């Protein structure tokens, strides 16, 4: 089969290539899925660079999520069948014509959810929903996030709204406000404006911010802590700046604030199966009813994986870049 792989770690556009590899066979408790669409996530690109929490043996096929059709079942698999349309995330090697997934990680997709949504429905939106639960906020409370126009940020804003939680969304460009509004996302503030903090306070009014999500790091961490209410929680989700979090100790002490880290993989592993099923069901219902918009920037063939990686790294993207075998 054809696959997008790399023989060394490095910049994705430099090291990724399309080549022929052996078609994998499912082991006990596994299924083989013929890929229809697979997204390029930021963590996939960091994995190709060799700088993520998981470092694959080389040569490695990229990708960690996809939608497709089951074409082979391993021994002992129940509840799934050949020809069934499914999605899977937190797996390996999805940038290929076929990939292997543990049966327990496979989620059947209803016909009401199209391929472009199904391909990116689990990893980022499920992380966003787990993150929302991790924040332990109630309907009517306010949360704050930076890098809000990323995949998780957009999903978090939509999911929070569906649960009655108010979310202030910080973006770094003025045109990002319009981009978010086009998706039906409210309360977006551009930090490119000198008065952005005043705008934010006007939105929140007399209420306080119960929790904040930091995906940037560096000075941005301190800004979120400054805006956080007494007894609030600051969650580190990522570090787009590549800089250590900068926090004012006075804010942490006098606000009695809590600082936590969130890694979806670890949280998912610790989550009870019933809770995970409940969250996946909530996602499927929202997506099927049109309550979760997951736009696509472009679709590329495996032979164009280097160009697809470059497109995925471009600033100002309006949606996810997908690969189609």
Beta strands, then each sheet from edge to edge (+ up, - down):
strand 1: 2-6
strand 2: 17-20
strand 3: 30-39
strand 4: 60-61
strand 5: 65-73
strand 6: 85-89
strand 7: 98-102
strand 8: 106-108
strand 9: 142-145
strand 10: 166-171
strand 11: 188-190
strand 12: 209-214
strand 13: 233-236
strand 14: 258-261
strand 15: 296-301
strand 16: 320-324
sheet 1: 2+ 1- 4+
sheet 2: 7+ 3- 5+ 6- 8+
sheet 3: 7+ 3- 16+ 15+
sheet 4: 11+ 10+ 9+ 12+ 13+ 14+
end
